[in-house]
């Protein structure tokens, strides 16, 4: 079994791959959202009722939260890295006391 990408010990490379994977995951989620909701809108319009707005709104909230996590919390900022560094500092400080 061959891998497309070799495993790396470089933490920056691993972080870059993880962030790119998260962004690709959101892009796939958004594409499926659009395609499925286009189908639902066409079914809704053919039945003469406008029910497709409800699943689109509910799923849209989930897509929005997914995008915020990927682009603003985990991928677009150093929030996670700052938390990890804070924990490292706290552990080091506790070890120095002992």
C-alpha positions in Angstrom: 0.0 0.0 0.0 1.5 3.3 -1.0 0.7 6.7 0.4 0.2 9.8 -1.7 2.2 11.9 0.8 5.0 10.6 2.9 4.7 10.9 6.7 6.6 13.9 8.0 8.2 14.6 11.4 8.0 18.3 10.6 5.3 19.9 12.8 4.8 22.8 10.4 4.2 20.4 7.5 1.8 18.3 9.6 -0.1 21.4 10.7 -0.3 22.7 7.1 -1.6 19.4 5.8 -4.2 19.2 8.6 -5.4 22.7 7.9 -5.6 22.1 4.2 -7.6 18.9 4.8 -10.0 20.8 7.0 -10.5 23.5 4.3 -11.0 20.8 1.7 -13.5 19.1 3.9 -15.5 22.3 4.3 -15.4 22.9 0.5 -16.8 19.4 -0.1 -19.5 20.1 2.6 -20.5 23.4 0.9 -20.6 21.7 -2.6 -22.9 18.9 -1.4 -25.0 21.5 0.4 -25.6 23.5 -2.8 -26.3 20.4 -5.0 -28.7 18.8 -2.5 -30.5 22.0 -1.9 -30.9 22.7 -5.6 -32.5 19.3 -5.9 -34.8 20.1 -2.9 -35.8 23.5 -4.3 -36.7 21.9 -7.6 -38.8 19.3 -5.8 -40.4 22.0 -3.6 -41.3 24.2 -6.6 -42.7 21.2 -8.6 -45.0 20.4 -5.7 -46.2 24.0 -5.5 -45.0 24.4 -1.9 -42.0 26.2 -0.5 -40.8 23.7 2.1 -37.2 23.6 0.9 -36.3 26.7 2.9 -36.4 24.7 6.1 -33.8 22.1 5.4 -31.7 24.7 3.7 -31.8 27.0 6.7 -31.1 24.2 9.2 -28.2 22.7 7.2 -27.0 26.2 6.4 -26.5 26.9 10.1 -24.4 23.7 10.4 -22.4 24.7 7.3 -21.8 28.2 8.8 -20.5 26.8 12.1 -18.3 24.3 10.2 -16.8 27.2 8.2 -16.3 29.3 11.2 -14.4 26.5 12.9 -12.3 25.8 9.9 -11.4 29.3 8.8 -11.6 31.4 12.0 -11.0 29.2 15.1 -8.8 26.3 14.0 -7.4 27.3 10.7 -7.4 31.1 10.4 -6.0 32.0 13.7 -3.4 30.7 16.1 -6.0 30.1 18.8 -5.3 26.4 19.2 -1.5 26.9 19.0 -1.7 29.6 21.7 -3.7 27.3 24.0 -1.1 24.5 23.5 1.7 26.9 24.2 -0.1 28.1 27.3 -0.4 24.6 28.6 3.3 23.9 27.8 4.3 27.0 29.8 2.0 26.0 32.7 3.5 22.4 32.8 7.0 23.8 32.6 6.3 26.2 35.4 4.9 23.5 37.6 7.9 21.2 36.9 10.3 24.0 37.9 8.5 24.4 41.2 8.9 20.7 42.1 
